[in-house]
């Protein structure tokens, strides 16, 4: 029964796919068509037309593409785009996108044994090449022929292909026209080719969520056009290259979390003047935090949590005025929480939890106008919580102070002690004496006269009261 149900589902899937293809084929003919300068019907370059059909059959052998789309450039599915030569009007393939993006995108889906034919190298005017969730079941690699596409290619994307294994071809460094190289969420292995630094027009380099190993090539810092560098979730090791803090004339985002980077961070963060996002969390970084991080004048997000850093938190971090999120948790920092953090007037999230910080909490943290989360859990902080009750009520449960046995709350904060989870501070102050009115000045010999006069006055007052009551 299960096997029969499986085949019925397969037949239904193929029927739906065939209907979608026929529908796209019919509706494509209603759209705008290319016209030759002499008024005749547009024609496709024969080489490109042959490669198109080979690509379609290699990626999905289940359909009769020749019947559905005799000339995909003239009337073809979404994801295939052709443009006419400005002189001859002949159509050439410029964009190819295959796989699954979303239910509303009618690009050609890939079958279970999809592959990329070597003839792809013949598409001499290709601008965009993308494969989304194509290589899911059967193992595939990036063919060397892709590296022969030439300087017209601006976008190369292979994303969400868990069965795409092997190494990144060093020849990709020959595609000097590339502006975006996205190879994320695959099963790629090996080292990052140093030849990628030849891509001087590259704006985005995303190699995240793979199994890449080895060190980060120091030559990447020479890529002056790079804006986004994403190396997260790999097995990269070695030290963080010193040059990465000095190069990158336009880099805005640098992410290398969830790797195995080790050694100390170099005190060379003197470049990166446009950097807004730096994430080196979940690595094996050691040593002191370099004061030169304070030179990243446009930084908005800094994540260094879950490393083996030690030493004190540098005062220079207080100069990062645009900073919105700062996470230094689960490292090994010692010493005081620097009072200079009061300068972070745009800070919304601050976590220094699970360190070895000691001493009092800076009262100045309450002056941060947009602070939404303050996590000081798991340290050795001591003394009374210095914040006014209005600040604690505003923070609510987003202020975490647990795991600091030396912290306590004052009687002024007794109404919100449940939010703090602390004990009341011991009363260490001696009660001040109650001030008394000074005694009237009298002479040593006249004090008894004053006492008698006071007593006589009381007697007279009582007598008057009794007389009034009798009347």
C-alpha positions in Angstrom: 0.0 0.0 0.0 2.8 2.4 0.9 4.6 1.7 -2.3 1.4 2.2 -4.4 0.7 5.5 -2.6 4.3 6.6 -3.4 3.8 6.0 -7.1 0.4 7.8 -7.1 2.1 10.8 -5.4 4.8 10.7 -8.1 2.3 10.6 -10.9 0.4 13.5 -9.3 3.5 15.5 -8.9 4.4 15.0 -12.6 0.9 15.9 -13.7 1.0 19.1 -11.7 4.5 20.0 -13.0 3.4 19.3 -16.6 0.3 21.5 -16.2 2.5 24.3 -14.8 4.9 24.0 -17.6 2.2 24.1 -20.3 0.6 27.1 -18.5 3.9 29.0 -18.4 4.5 28.1 -22.0 1.1 29.5 -23.1 1.2 32.6 -20.9 4.8 33.3 -22.0 3.6 33.7 -25.6 1.2 36.4 -24.5 4.1 38.6 -23.2 6.4 41.0 -25.0 8.4 39.2 -27.7 11.7 40.4 -29.2 11.5 41.7 -32.7 14.3 41.9 -35.3 15.3 45.2 -36.9 13.8 44.0 -40.2 10.5 43.0 -38.6 11.0 39.3 -38.7 10.6 36.9 -35.8 13.5 36.8 -33.3 16.0 33.9 -33.5 18.2 32.4 -30.9 21.9 31.8 -31.3 22.1 28.1 -32.3 24.8 27.3 -29.8 22.9 28.9 -26.9 19.7 27.1 -27.9 21.5 23.7 -27.8 23.1 24.4 -24.5 19.7 25.5 -23.1 18.0 22.2 -23.9 21.0 20.3 -22.5 20.8 22.3 -19.3 17.1 21.6 -18.9 17.4 17.9 -19.5 20.5 17.6 -17.2 18.7 19.3 -14.3 15.3 17.7 -14.9 15.1 14.6 -17.2 11.4 14.0 -16.4 9.9 16.3 -18.9 9.9 16.7 -22.7 11.5 20.1 -22.8 11.9 20.2 -26.6 8.1 19.9 -27.0 7.1 22.3 -24.2 9.7 25.0 -25.1 11.2 24.6 -28.7 12.9 27.9 -28.2 13.1 28.9 -24.5 14.5 32.4 -25.4 11.4 33.2 -27.4 8.8 31.6 -25.1 10.2 29.9 -22.1 9.8 29.5 -18.3 10.6 31.9 -15.6 14.3 31.9 -14.8 15.6 31.9 -18.4 16.3 35.3 -19.8 17.7 36.1 -23.2 18.7 39.5 -24.7 19.2 40.5 -28.4 22.5 41.5 -29.8 22.3 45.2 -30.4 23.5 44.8 -34.0 22.1 41.6 -35.3 19.1 41.1 -33.0 20.0 37.5 -32.4 19.1 36.3 -28.9 21.7 35.2 -26.4 21.2 33.6 -23.0 22.1 36.1 -20.2 20.4 34.7 -17.1 19.7 31.1 -15.9 18.1 30.3 -12.6 17.0 26.7 -11.7 15.6 24.9 -8.6 13.2 25.9 -5.9 12.9 29.4 -4.4 9.2 29.6 -3.4 5.8 28.3 -4.5 5.1 31.4 -6.5 8.3 31.1 -8.6 7.9 29.1 -11.8 11.5 28.3 -12.4 12.4 24.8 -13.6 12.7 22.5 -10.6 15.6 20.0 -10.3 15.1 16.3 -10.3 16.8 13.9 -7.8 19.8 13.3 -10.0 20.4 16.8 -11.4 23.7 17.7 -12.8 25.4 20.6 -14.7 26.5 19.8 -18.2 30.0 20.8 -19.4 28.5 22.6 -22.3 27.6 25.5 -20.0 31.0 27.0 -20.8 29.7 27.9 -24.3 27.3 30.5 -22.9 29.6 33.4 -23.7 27.2 36.2 -22.6 25.9 34.8 -19.4 25.3 37.4 -16.7 23.5 35.4 -13.9 23.8 31.7 -13.0 21.9 30.4 -10.0 21.0 27.0 -8.6 18.6 26.9 -5.6 18.0 23.6 -3.8 18.9 21.7 -6.9 21.5 19.1 -5.6 19.6 17.6 -2.6 19.7 13.9 -3.1 22.5 13.0 -5.5 26.1 14.1 -5.0 27.3 16.9 -7.3 30.3 19.2 -7.6 31.0 22.6 -9.0 32.2 21.8 -12.6 35.4 23.4 -13.8 33.6 24.6 -16.9 31.9 27.3 -14.8 35.2 28.9 -14.4 35.4 29.4 -18.2 32.3 31.6 -18.4 34.4 34.7 -18.7 34.1 38.3 -17.6 30.4 38.8 -18.4 29.3 36.7 -15.4 28.3 39.0 -12.5 26.3 36.7 -10.2 27.1 33.1 -9.4 24.9 31.5 -6.7 24.7 27.9 -5.6 22.6 28.0 -2.4 20.8 25.4 -0.2 22.4 22.4 -2.0 23.3 19.9 0.8 24.6 17.3 -1.7 26.9 19.8 -3.4 30.3 18.6 -2.2 33.9 18.9 -3.3 36.1 22.0 -3.2 35.7 25.5 -4.5 37.5 25.6 -7.9 40.4 28.0 -7.7 39.5 29.0 -11.3 36.6 31.0 -10.0 39.2 33.6 -9.5 39.3 34.1 -13.3 35.7 35.3 -13.3 36.9 38.9 -12.9 33.5 40.4 -13.7 31.8 38.7 -10.6 30.1 41.1 -8.2 28.3 38.5 -6.1 29.6 35.0 -5.3 27.1 33.1 -3.0 28.0 29.5 -2.2 26.1 29.1 1.1 24.3 26.2 2.7 26.1 23.5 0.7 28.4 20.6 1.6 31.6 22.2 0.2 34.9 21.2 1.7 38.6 22.1 1.5 40.2 25.5 1.9 39.1 28.9 0.6 41.1 29.5 -2.6 43.5 32.4 -2.3 42.7 33.1 -5.9 39.3 34.6 -4.9 41.2 37.8 -4.1 41.5 38.3 -7.8 37.8 39.2 -7.9 38.4 42.9 -7.4 34.8 43.8 -8.4 33.2 41.5 -5.9 30.7 43.1 -3.6 29.4 40.0 -1.8 31.3 36.9 -0.8 29.1 34.4 1.1 30.7 31.0 1.9 28.6 30.4 5.0 27.2 27.0 6.2 29.6 24.7 4.6 32.5 22.4 5.8 35.3 24.6 4.7 38.6 24.3 6.6 42.0 25.8 6.8 42.8 29.5 7.5 41.2 32.6 6.2 43.4 33.9 3.3 45.0 37.1 4.3 44.8 38.2 0.7 41.0 38.7 1.0 41.8 42.1 2.6 42.9 43.4 -0.8 39.4 43.1 -2.1 38.6 46.8 -2.0 35.1 46.6 -3.4 33.9 43.9 -0.9 30.9 45.0 1.2 29.7 41.7 2.7 32.0 38.9 3.8 30.2 35.9 5.4 32.2 32.9 6.6 29.9 31.6 9.4 29.3 28.0 10.2 32.4 26.3 8.8 35.5 24.6 10.2 38.0 27.5 9.6 40.9 27.6 12.0 44.2 29.5 12.5 44.5 33.0 13.6 42.4 36.0 12.5 44.5 37.7 9.8 45.9 41.0 11.0 45.3 42.5 7.5 41.6 42.0 7.8 41.5 44.9 10.3 43.4 47.3 8.0 42.1 46.5 4.5 38.6 46.5 3.0 38.0 50.0 1.9 34.2 49.5 1.7 33.5 46.5 3.9 30.3 46.9 6.0 29.7 43.3 7.3 32.2 40.8 8.5 30.9 37.5 10.0 33.0 34.5 10.9 31.2 33.0 13.9 30.9 29.3 14.6 34.4 28.4 13.4 37.6 27.3 15.1 39.6 30.5 14.9 42.3 30.7 17.5 45.0 33.0 18.8 44.7 36.6 19.8 42.9 39.3 18.0 45.5 41.6 16.5 45.5 45.2 17.6 45.3 46.4 14.0 41.7 47.6 13.7 42.7 50.8 12.1 40.8 50.4 8.8 37.3 49.2 8.2 35.9 52.7 8.5 32.6 51.6 7.0 32.1 48.4 9.1 28.7 48.2 10.8 28.6 44.5 11.8 31.4 42.4 13.3 30.6 38.8 14.5 33.5 36.6 15.7 31.5 34.7 18.3 31.7 31.0 19.0 35.4 30.6 18.1 38.5 29.8 20.2 40.0 33.3 20.3 42.3 34.1 23.2 44.0 36.9 24.9 43.1 40.5 25.6 40.5 42.5 23.6 42.5 45.0 21.4 41.8 48.6 22.2 41.9 49.4 18.5 38.3 48.0 18.2 37.4 51.5 19.4 38.5 52.8 16.0 35.5 51.2 14.3 33.6 54.5 14.2 30.5 53.2 12.4 30.1 49.8 14.2 26.5 49.0 15.2 26.8 45.3 16.1 29.7 43.7 17.9 29.5 40.0 18.9 32.6 38.4 20.5 30.7 36.1 22.9 31.7 32.5 23.6 35.4 32.8 23.1 38.4 32.3 25.5 39.2 36.0 25.8 40.5 37.4 29.0 41.8 40.6 30.5 39.7 43.7 31.1 37.1 45.1 28.8 38.9 48.1 27.2 37.6 51.6 27.9 37.9 52.4 24.2 34.7 50.5 23.5 32.9 53.5 25.0 33.8 55.5 21.9 31.7 53.3 19.6 28.8 55.8 19.6 26.6 54.1 16.9 26.8 50.7 18.7 23.4 49.1 19.1 24.2 45.6 20.3 27.3 44.5 22.3 27.7 40.9 23.4 30.8 40.0 25.4 29.3 37.1 27.3 30.8 33.7 28.1 34.5 34.8 27.7 36.9 35.3 30.5 36.9 39.0 31.2 38.0 40.3 34.6 38.1 43.6 36.3 35.4 46.3 36.4 32.6 47.0 33.9 34.1 50.2 32.3 32.2 53.4 33.1 33.0 54.5 29.6 30.1 52.4 28.3 27.8 55.3 29.3 28.9 56.9 26.1 27.0 54.3 24.0 23.9 56.4 23.7 22.4 54.2 21.0 23.0 50.9 22.8 19.9 48.6 23.0 21.4 45.3 24.0 24.3 44.8 26.4 25.5 41.4 27.6 28.6 40.7 29.7 27.2 37.6 31.4 29.2 34.6 32.5 32.6 36.3 32.9 34.7 37.1 36.0 33.8 40.8 36.3 33.9 42.2 39.8 33.3 45.4 41.7 30.2 47.5 41.6 27.8 48.0 38.7 28.4 51.5 37.1 25.4 53.6 38.0 25.9 55.4 34.7 24.4 52.5 32.8 21.0 53.8 33.8 21.6 56.9 31.7 21.6 54.9 28.4 18.3 56.2 26.9 17.3 53.3 24.6 18.8 50.3 26.5 16.3 47.4 26.2 18.3 44.4 27.5 21.0 44.4 30.2 22.5 40.9 31.1 25.0 40.9 33.9 24.4 37.3 35.0 27.1 35.0 36.2 29.8 37.3 37.4 31.3 38.4 40.7 29.8 41.8 40.9 29.2 43.2 44.4 27.5 46.0 46.3 24.1 47.6 46.0 22.3 47.8 42.7 22.8 51.5 41.9 19.8 51.9 39.6 16.7 54.0 40.4 13.5 52.0 40.6 12.1 53.8 37.5 15.0 52.3 35.4 14.5 48.8 36.9 10.8 48.9 36.2 11.4 50.0 32.6 13.8 47.2 32.0 11.6 44.6 33.7 12.7 41.0 33.1 15.2 42.2 30.4 17.6 43.1 33.2 19.4 40.0 34.5 21.5 40.1 37.6 21.5 36.5 38.8 24.6 34.6 39.8 26.3 37.5 41.5 26.3 36.5 45.2 27.7 39.9 46.2 24.9 42.0 44.7 22.0 43.2 46.8 19.2 45.6 46.7 18.6 48.6 49.0 15.3 49.3 51.0 14.4 51.9 48.4 14.0 49.0 45.8 12.1 46.6 48.1 8.9 46.9 46.0 10.6 45.5 42.9 12.9 42.9 44.6 11.1 40.1 42.8 12.5 41.4 39.5 16.0 41.5 40.9 16.2 38.0 42.4 18.7 39.3 45.0 18.9 39.6 48.8 18.4 42.9 50.6 21.6 44.7 51.5 22.7 44.5 55.2 22.2 47.7 57.2 25.8 48.7 57.8 25.0 52.3 58.8 24.8 53.5 62.5 21.5 55.2 63.2 21.9 58.9 63.6 20.8 60.4 67.0 17.4 62.2 67.0 18.0 65.9 67.3 16.5 67.6 70.5 15.6 71.2 71.1 18.2 73.1 73.0 17.5 73.7 76.7 16.7 77.3 77.7 19.6 79.2 79.1 19.4 79.5 82.9 21.7 80.5 85.6 23.0 77.7 87.9 21.1 79.3 90.9 17.8 79.9 89.0 16.9 76.4 87.7 14.8 75.5 90.7 12.8 78.7 90.3 12.0 77.8 86.7 10.8 74.3 87.8 8.4 75.8 90.5 7.0 78.3 88.1 6.2 75.6 85.6 4.4 73.5 88.2 2.4 76.5 89.4 1.3 77.2 85.9 0.0 73.6 85.5 -2.0 73.9 88.7 -3.6 77.2 87.6 -4.6 75.7 84.2 -6.2 72.6 85.8 -8.2 74.9 88.2 -9.6 76.9 85.4 -10.7 73.8 83.6 -12.5 72.4 86.7 -14.3 75.8 87.2 -15.5 75.9 83.6 -16.8 72.3 83.9 -18.7 73.2 87.1 -20.4 76.2 85.4 
